Amino acid sequence: MSNRKRKSGQQQEAALPEEEANYGTLGEIMVGEEDYRQKRARNNEAVNRTRQKKKQEEVDTSVKVDSLRMENSALERKVESLQKELSFLKEMFMAYAKKENGAGAAPSQPSNGGGGPHVPGPSTMKNDPLWWHAL
């Protein structure tokens, strides 16, 4: 066992001068350090740019999320308003249909010539926004 330790120790000692030989002269070491420092500086700048870009993307995403939430709320209010309007118009139509067919009679299905309730067409509704007041 002691021979193994000696051999590995001898190998390390023998390898040491080769490693020192790879470093070169003091001038080459200085140039290598300067290259390394420049490379690190460029890398640090790139990392900072990437981080800034990511932060900006997060801010942009947050702004867009807020905007979409506001738009969604407005659309939900509009849907609610339109549902109320539809409900009101249905009630008005049913009241008109009952009036046309008699107080207690159920509305009948109109045949070809139809004796059913008159429902104003889209052009009447468009030209007279208060058409339902006449009902």
MOUR-V733273 format. One record per residue. RES is the residue in one small letter. OMEGA is omega in degrees with one decimal (NA if undefined). BURIAL is b if it has 9 or more other C-alpha atoms within 8 Angstrom, else e. D_FIRST is the distance of its C-alpha to the first C-alpha in whole Angstrom. Layout:
res->{RES:RES}
omega->{OMEGA:OMEGA}
burial->{BURIAL:BURIAL}
d_first->{D_FIRST:D_FIRST}
//
This chain:
res->{m:s:n:r:k:r:k:s:g:q:q:q:e:a:a:l:p:e:e:e:a:n:y:g:t:l:g:e:i:m:v:g:e:e:d:y:r:q:k:r:a:r:n:n:e:a:v:n:r:t:r:q:k:k:k:q:e:e:v:d:t:s:v:k:v:d:s:l:r:m:e:n:s:a:l:e:r:k:v:e:s:l:q:k:e:l:s:f:l:k:e:m:f:m:a:y:a:k:k:e:n:g:a:g:a:a:p:s:q:p:s:n:g:g:g:g:p:h:v:p:g:p:s:t:m:k:n:d:p:l:w:w:h:a:l}
omega->{179.8:177.0:178.8:179.3:179.6:-178.5:-179.6:176.0:178.2:178.8:178.9:178.9:-179.4:-178.4:-176.3:179.6:178.1:178.9:178.4:-179.5:-179.3:-178.0:178.5:-175.9:-179.5:178.4:178.4:178.2:-179.8:178.7:178.1:178.5:179.5:176.5:-179.9:-179.8:177.6:178.8:178.6:179.5:178.2:179.3:178.8:177.4:179.2:178.7:179.3:177.5:-179.9:180.0:178.1:179.5:179.7:178.1:179.6:177.6:177.9:178.5:179.5:179.4:179.2:178.5:-179.5:178.6:179.0:179.5:-179.6:177.0:178.2:179.0:179.4:178.6:179.0:179.5:177.2:177.0:179.5:177.8:179.6:179.1:-179.9:176.7:176.9:179.1:178.6:178.8:178.7:-179.0:176.2:178.1:179.0:-179.9:-179.7:177.5:179.0:-179.6:178.3:-179.4:-179.3:-175.6:-177.2:-172.7:-174.7:-174.0:176.1:-179.9:179.5:176.9:179.2:174.1:-176.1:179.5:171.7:172.5:-177.1:-178.7:178.1:176.4:-179.4:178.5:-179.3:-178.5:177.7:-179.5:-178.0:-175.7:-179.2:-176.6:179.9:-177.4:-175.7:177.2:-179.1:-177.4:NA}
burial->{e:e:e:e:e:e:e:e:e:e:e:e:e:e:e:e:e:e:e:e:e:e:e:e:e:e:e:b:b:e:e:e:e:e:e:e:e:e:e:e:e:e:e:e:e:e:e:e:e:e:e:e:e:e:e:e:e:e:e:e:e:e:e:e:e:e:e:e:e:e:e:e:e:e:e:e:e:e:e:e:e:e:e:e:e:e:e:e:e:e:e:b:e:e:e:b:b:b:e:e:b:e:e:e:e:e:b:e:e:e:e:e:e:e:e:b:b:e:e:e:e:e:e:b:b:e:e:e:e:e:b:e:e:e:e}
d_first->{0:4:5:5:7:9:10:11:12:14:15:17:19:20:21:23:26:27:27:29:31:32:34:37:39:40:44:42:40:43:44:41:42:46:45:43:45:48:46:45:49:50:48:49:53:52:50:53:56:54:54:58:59:57:59:63:62:62:65:67:66:67:70:71:70:72:75:74:75:78:79:78:80:83:83:83:86:88:87:88:91:92:91:94:96:96:97:100:101:101:103:105:105:106:108:110:110:111:114:115:115:117:116:114:114:110:110:111:109:111:112:113:116:114:116:112:112:112:108:109:107:104:107:109:105:104:108:109:106:108:109:108:111:113:112}
//
